[in-house]
Amino acid sequence: MYYPPSAPGAFYVPLSSVYPAMAGLRPAEMPPSGPCSLNPELWAILDRAETLSIRQHVKVLPKKCCTCPPCVPQENSYSIYAGLNRDDAFEIMRADEVSDDCNRCCCKPYHPFRIELRQFIPVPGQGVSSDMSHLTQDFANDFNSWAAGRKAEELKMLYKQQPAMVSIVRNNGQRCCRCPCKMLDTFVCCACCQDGVTVVGGPMDDIVNGKPGERGLPFSIVPENVIGKAIQPILGGVCTPTLHLSERNDDTNPYGKLQGPYCFGGWSEMCCDFNFPISYFKSPNKTGDIALVKKLKPSSFGLAVTELISDADVYSLQFNLNTKLTVPQKLTSLAAQILIDYMLFDGSTEKCTQDDSAIYCHMFYCSCFGCLWPCDIVIPKNSGSH
């Protein structure tokens, strides 16, 4: 079910022609039918991958300024790297957010979205691996995109020509001017408070029942195309951020669980890694017998500056070598990592806030039944008369 090079407007660049280390990779046997739309080469790479690295792109400037609403934040995008062993990493996919501007402006990071995964298209100057090279490239692309730079626009259009191989969908969330909607980042007492994403094979359009979808709900999911789901449980894992992972459309019988640390975010991001083990559902908590998602601390001065001025983060996803995972299970684990980024790190756990009386330095956050509670150092403002 993958889209061949002859699809209208699409083309296919073999990754083995870009990365010599992949030239000898044997094609993996794909299932005869199913919802996955990966090409055989990407299927083989993900089947063999021991690690995935996920680098969120720097988006500092707004997408638009002189519009309504003004100063709309840019959509998130990620670069995904696969490691066929623990010591290498090759860029294989790009993930781009599709969401409503108004919802993203008013409700970020709890707004509905669709993340589209496409194969990495090698172009000159892309795919470099050093932190400083990535940061320089991201800042240049950010400025060029805001200034309608020709190179940035052409690269964006180049990716949009390719059908999405996989879509990660948060099909509900907090929306402006629409009711009912989900209430996220709150006490998880019922289904209307549960966060979650659905992993769907292939591209999706923004049409529901032949008509444009409602604001924030433009995603019509075909049940037969569902690969897996990552859903927040009732009570949110109590004091441990938790997601339940399931295959296909069966979210009542999860096969795995992602569990995070008690404390995370805030200023602690500058000096600590945060581990999110993914375990089989019946295994003891935080066993990590499926995989380990790790939110990485800044490893260089450039990444430290990026951590301070943007929401761009770096993650690693290490699969348990003693467990043979299927490609759909690996894609569902990747979707859970992206949802964790939105839930816990994408603007919801900032380092400092202020009001008229004080400045609050948030040292870290704790999860309590789905709510995020900061641990603060309070710096009073001098409000005395002079």
Secondary structure, 3 states (H helix, E strand, C coil): CCCCCCCCCCCCCCHHHCCHHHCCCCCCCCCCCCCCCCCHHHHHHHHHCCEEEEEECCCCCCCECCCCCCCECCCCEEEEEEECCCCCCEEEEEEEEECCHHHHHHHCCCCCEEEEEEECCCCCCCCCCCHHHHHHHHHHHHHHHHCCCHHHHHHHHHHHCCCCCEEEEECCCCCCCCCCCCCCCCCCCCHHHCCEEEEEECCCCCEECCEECECCECCCCCHHHEEEEEECCHHHHCCCCEEEEEECCCCCCCCEEEECCCEECHHHHHCCCEEEEEEECCCCCCCCCCEEEEECCCCCHHHHHHHHHCCCCEEEEEECCCCCCCHHHHHHHHHHHHHHHHHHHCCCCCCEEECCCEEEEEEEEEEECCEEEEEEEEEECCCCCC
